[in-house]
Amino acid sequence: MTRHFLDIDDLSCPELDEVLTLAAQPAESAPALLAGRGAALFFEKPSLRTRNSTEMAVLALGGHPVYIGGPEVGIDTRESAEDVARTLACYHSLICGRVLDHEVLVRMAAALDGDAGAGPGAGAGAGPGAGAGAPGVPLVNLLSNRAHPCQVLADLLTMRQVFGDLGGRTLAYVGDANNVWRSLALGAAMLGMSFRTAAPDGYAPDADDLARVARLGGDIEITTDPVEAVADADAIYTDVWTSMGQEEESVLRRKAFSGFTIDDDLLAHAAPDAIVLHCLPAHRGEEIAASVIDGPRSHVWQQATNRMHAMRGLLTWILGAASSAPGVGA
């Protein structure tokens, strides 16, 4: 069966390590796995880092990225998510989606899997005419309301570059238990990190999230006190208090998150060599102080750069997995 990547735990722990190892390799050594082939990049939500990093990763593998805006397709208004996936699989060797609703990606993956074998002997290298739902066409989550796994690959890569082995390190997350938090908690568990979360009442992770992390052997501490969360932590992570689609909650959220800003006073409680991470975009003066994000302990721009490298590593791995699947040609 074709491998899809909808969240970090779609990989096993050894596979996650392999993806990060591939991401750390020089760009010039990347194999031309997409030479002469297309990659469909479907975006229902706007993007800066995700679009640029994904397009450049596709190019590094010799492919041609095709950007498709949400209104061009009209998922479930003009055409069903399933038919969009089947159609794109006729032309492309890879489909990536940045969507509003995670369930759209689940349905697209199911359509691709359900139609596997419908095309005339198509493989990962299949081109036009391969048939709807051609087997060997992986689907990658570029962001959904439930998960942001490609961002977290870059986060984990950044921390490995700084610290080496992450087993036993402590990561503190200050903010909302959102899509980034969810993928980050899973990734931290898979690499043996201790994970702490500081969030106001009503914004902490739910029982299902905690159970999912626990199944991976994750160690999570939850508190409403940011000082307690960051105490002696090796890395401190935050995200905006109000994500896209939550704009009407912005006033309420600013009030709820008062006191949760990562500033110099809070950073002083972390380990002496602690680093600061942020997935961007940042709202200086809200979730993070300008003096911190622009200061010497910030690795935010290394993180942003690693979005491209992490995506290249992921695509190298997932295309290799597709081409080696039983009955799928290279």
C-alpha positions, 0 to 999 in steps of 0.5 A, a space after each residue: 500500500 502507498 505510504 501517506 503522511 498525514 501526521 508524524 506518527 504515520 512514520 515508525 520511530 526508525 522511519 522518522 530517524 531515517 527522514 531526519 537523516 535524509 533531511 540532514 544530507 546536502 541538497 546537492 546529493 538529493 536523488 532526482 526521484 521526480 525527474 520529469 514528473 509533477 507534484 500537485 500542491 493544493 492550498 486551501 489556506 495561504 502560506 509563506 514557508 510551506 509553499 516555498 519550502 515544498 516547491 524548492 524541495 520538489 525542484 531539488 528532486 528534479 520535479 515540477 511543482 504545480 500550485 493549486 489554490 482552493 478556489 480553483 478546485 472548490 473541494 466539496 462544492 465544485 468537486 468532491 475531495 475524492 474526485 480531486 485526489 483521483 484527478 490529480 493522481 492522473 497527472 502527478 507522482 505526488 499530492 500535497 495538501 494544505 487544508 482547512 479540515 483534516 478529514 479532507 486529507 483522510 478522504 483523499 488518502 482513502 480514495 487513492 488507496 481504494 482506487 489502487 490498481 485501477 490504472 493500467 500498471 501505473 507506479 510512482 513514476 506514472 505520468 499522464 494516462 496512468 488512470 484515476 487513482 493510480 497506485 504509488 501516489 503518496 499524499 502529504 499533509 502540508 497543514 490541517 486543523 489537526 496536524 502540522 507534521 512537516 513543520 515538526 520535522 523541521 523542528 526536530 531537525 533543528 533540535 538534532 542539529 543543536 543537541 545531537 541525540 534528543 533522548 532525555 532532552 526536555 522540550 517546553 511548549 507555551 501556548 495553545 494545544 493546537 495542530 502544531 502542538 499535537 504533531 510536536 508532542 507526537 514527534 517528541 515522544 517518538 524521539 524520547 524527549 520529555 514534553 511539558 505544556 503550559 496553557 491556560 484553562 480551556 486551552 490544554 490538550 484533551 484526553 484523546 491527544 494525551 492517550 495518543 502520545 501515551 501510546 508512543 511512550 510519551 512523557 507529558 507534563 501539563 501546567 497552567 504555569 509557564 515558569 514551571 513548564 520552562 524550568 531547566 528546559 532545553 528548548 522552549 517553543 511557542 506559536 501564535 495565540 490566535 491561528 488562522 480561522 480563529 480571528 473572532 476569538 482574538 480578544 478573548 485569547 489575548 486575555 486568556 494568554 496574558 502572562 504566557 509571553 516568552 520574554 527574557 524573564 521567562 527565558 531566564 528559568 530555562 537551562 543556560 543553553 536553552 534554545 527558543 523555537 517558533 513556527 512563524 508567523 510571529 506576533 512580537 509582543 504577544 506570544 513572544 518578545 522581540 528581544 527573545 525571537 531576535 536574540 542570540 538564543 533564538 533558532 527560529 530562522 534555522 527552523 525556517 530554513 529547515 522547512 525546506 531540508 525537512 521536506 526534501 528528506 520527507 519526499 525522498 523517503 516517501 517517494 522511495 517507499 512508494 517506488 519500492 511497494 509491492 507491485 509498483 514500478 519505479 
